[in-house]
Amino acid sequence: MTLDELTGRHVVVLGLGIDTLAALDAVHGAGPASLVAAVDEPAAVSDDVRHRLATLEVTLVDTDALPEGTEVVVRSPGYPRYRPSLLAAEAAGARVTTPMDLWLGAYGDGCTVVAVTGTKGKSSTTTAIGDLVRAAGVDAVVAGNIGVPVWSLVPRPGAIVVLEVSSYQAVDISHPPDVGILTCLSADHLSWHGGQERYARDKLSLFGAPGDVATLLVPAHELGAVAATDHLGPVVLDVRGPRFASVRDAAAGASFTGPTVANLALAVAAAEAALGRALPDDLVIAVISTLRPLRSRHETVAVVGDVRFVDDALASNPTAAAAALDGHDEGPVAMIVGGDDREVPIDPLLAAAAARRAPLVLITLPDTGATIAAAVAAAATRCATTVLDAIDIDDAVRQAVAHLPDGGTVLFAPSAPTPPRFGTWEDRSTAFRAAIATLPT
């Protein structure tokens, strides 16, 4: 949709997260006939937000009581797309859009848009594309699910806009990008989407119909992504092949391992597609050599003696955790696992364990750690395994160091989201780092 399509219509902003709050002025400025904000707990809305809503004459209601006659719903990305109240409004004729979709309608035609999605690897790929484009002397804007709301930015005409797009955002995009990337595709967020089939369909809706995206890049080794996009005519890249040898060398020098290396190769190909020209090797090497892992994305946070500590707290699904484990296949690993039950199959992690030969110590956290570890240990028939239970992250780190063979890696790749009672992934990441700081040197 575009902002013009809101003019004179009865509009509901569904959820007041950072994306919708950033878009609120633009939505109000489009001149809707009425503007309502709907949230799950109206009483919990802060005084500052209430004041802003009042200034814009926005009515605040409960999400289960959307007004009759609603014509457009601007959905906050995290708001469940298939909640009954939203489906009922849609069945009654309401159109559903998102802040990102409206932003693309406002600014996308004046820019080259690169959109990155996938079950894992989105943030590192998005960041690298932005850095490569800037190094080539072209203005780049990086935003989206990476933590920067699109409506906080106004790109210059001709800029290259690089967007990280989650499945929550992709489902209601009606403006396909110029360059698309699917880093990989496996099971995640199944309870939100209602199953793997709809998760895949929702994520791929970012790319529209065949021919809508000029260049769609998919890595050849991600067979699920290749199969899912076959009808869209992707460019299937052998990111592990000779063309990207210099990328791999530069990534190794910058201490990148495993899946991040493949994502950096994808980033190079995407930057070249957006720029319309090849990038010189020396520029690529210079950019990648200065990149550093994003927080909690397979980030080496400490080396104590001969033990390396890797924070991959955002490996909150089995696919990401499997990729993290694969990145340390030559030495012993003590892997800390467990979290909230998202009902996601752990097959990718089992496959990684089955291929492993080096020793593996599994330390379990509530709530799913024991279940995950038992299945992984059973699958890891080619390597020595140990399973230990921990009461919290501090205990897990101590046990990991005590039971890890000489040298090796302590890997926090939980394979499941953080249980709400323990805070967010950032809270668990902070706890992991704090536990390391208390170890004797």
Secondary structure, 3 states (H helix, E strand, C coil): CCHHHHCCCEEEEECCCHHHHHHHHHHHHCCCCEEEEEECCHHHCCHHHHHHHHHCCCEEEEHHHCCCCCCEEEECCCCCCCCHHHHHHHHCCCEEECHHHHHHHHHHHHCEEEEEECCCCHHHHHHHHHHHHHHCCCCEEEEECCCECHHHCCCCCCCEEEEECCHHHHCCCCCCCCEEEECCCCCCCHHHHCCHHHHHHHHHHHHCCCCCCCEEEEECCCHHHHHHCHHHCCEEECCCCHHHHHHHHHHHHCCCCCHHHHHHHHHHHHHHHHHCCCCCHHHHHHHHHHCCCCCCCCEEEEEECCEEEEECCCCCCHHHHHHHHHCCCCCCEEEEECCCCCCCCCHHHHHHHHCCCCCEEEEECCCCHHHHHHHHHHHCCCCCEEEEECCCHHHHHHHHHHHCCCCEEEEECCCCCCCHHHCCHHHHHHHHHHHHHCCCC
